[in-house]
Amino acid sequence: MDTKKDLKIRSWKKEDTDGICEIYSLITNKDVDADFRRVVLERAQQAGKQAHFVAEFEGKIVGFLISYILPFGFGAEDCAYIATMGVHPKFMDQGIGAEMTKEAFMYYKSQGIVSVYTSVRWDSPDLLSFFKNMGFERSNYINLQTKFSLLK
């Protein structure tokens, strides 16, 4: 199967929501909650304004990418951030993630953005390897986290 030849990368539409949610559920091994579905629908309304892409093969959604422009972040120049992406497990290792990422890069370059960031868990060597192959390296930023419990 020559997936790349027949692969179409495009901005996503509201009608892609079920396909995106299915992929997310398959990857995370849990049901998609209402918040994720809401985010996908909101992103569909921003088509053309942000780099939210789907990969389509033979009319079926086989991948998605959510990213956006950060207009200012602690004194940094305008940059982009890849928030999440996913490829249907049956279509992994066929270059689909790379094609969606390249499409996002082209979009951001056309917007005058020169830096793209993402966050990856240190215990995810497959994702680290993927992003390294896409040209990512450590940045000058450190991800910070805080946890708190709800007050009763």
N, C-alpha and C positions, 0 to 999 in steps of 0.2 A: 504494500500500500504506500503510495507516494503522497503522504499527507501534505508536505510543503507545497507541492505543485497545485493542489486544490484548496489550500488554506486561504481563508480570507480574514484579514484583520480589519476591524472597523470600530467606530464609536458604538457604544451600546445603546439600545433602545429599551423602553419599558417592557416590551415583549420578551426581552432576554432574561428577565428576572428569574423565572423558574429554572432556566438552564444554569444560571450563575449560582443560584442557591443549591441546586443539585450537586454541582461540582464542589462547592464549599462543604456541604454535608459529607460527601464521600471522602474528602481530604481530612476533615476534622473528626470523622466518625461520630458525629452527633447531629441532632436535628438543628435546623437553622431557626434561630429565634426571630421574633418580630423586629428587633432592632436592626439586625443585619439586612433583612428584607426591606426595611424602611430606608436604610442607607443606599441600597442598590437602586431603589426607585428614585430617590433624590438625585443620585448620580446620573441616572438616565435623563433627567430633566436638564442636566448641565452639558449635554452632548455638544461638542464643538468648543466649549469653554474650558474644559479640563481634559486630561488624558486618561479617560476611562475607556478601555478597549475590551472587545471580546474577540476570540478566535473562533471562526466558524468553519466547519468541515462538513461538506455534504448536507448543508442546512441545519446542522446541529451545533450548539454551542459547546466547544471543547476546552475553552480557556477564558480567563478574565483577568484584568489588571485594573486596580484602583490606584490612582495617583493624583496629585494636585500641586498647585503652585503655592509656596509659602512666601508671601510678600515681604515679610521681615521676621527675622528670628534671632533675637538677642544680638543685634548688630550685624548680622550676616546679610549679604546681598540677596536679592530675590533668588530663590532656588526652587527646585521641585522635590517632591517626596513620593516614593513608591510605598504606599501603605500596605497593600497586600496584592497577591496574585495567586491564581490557581489554575492547574491544568487537570482535566479529567484523567484519573489514574490509567485508563486504557490508552491514553494518548501521550503519556509522559515519555521523556527521553527522545522526542522527535523534533525538538527545536521550536516548539510552539511558544514556550515562555520567552525564548530569545527573540522570536519574531515580534511578540507583543512589546517587549522591552525596547527593541529597536524602533518600533513605531512611536512609542512614548518619547524616546530620545529625539526623533525627528520633529515631533510636535513641539517639544520644549525648546529645541534649537530655533525653530521658527518664531518662538515667542521671546527670543533673546535670553533665555535661561542658559547658564553655563555650568551649573552644578546640580546634580541629582543625588539625593540621599535615600537611604532606606535603613531599616533596622532588622537584624537577624539574630536569632538566639545563637549563642556560642556552641550549643550542643546540637546544632543542625548543620553538619558538615556538607550535606547535599546542597542546601541553600547557599551556604558560604561559598562553595565551589562554583555554583551557578553565577552568583553575583560577581565573583572574582573574574570569571570568564567573560562577563559583560563589561569589564573594565573598572569595577568598583574596588576601592581599597579603603583602609582605615582613614577616617577623617579627623579633623581637629576637635570634633564634638564627642562627648561621652553621654550615653543615655543614662538618665537618672530616673529613679523610681521611688515612690513612697506608697506605703499601704496603710490604710486606716479602717477601723471598723465603724459602723454606723452608731451614732449615739442613740441611746434608748430613752 
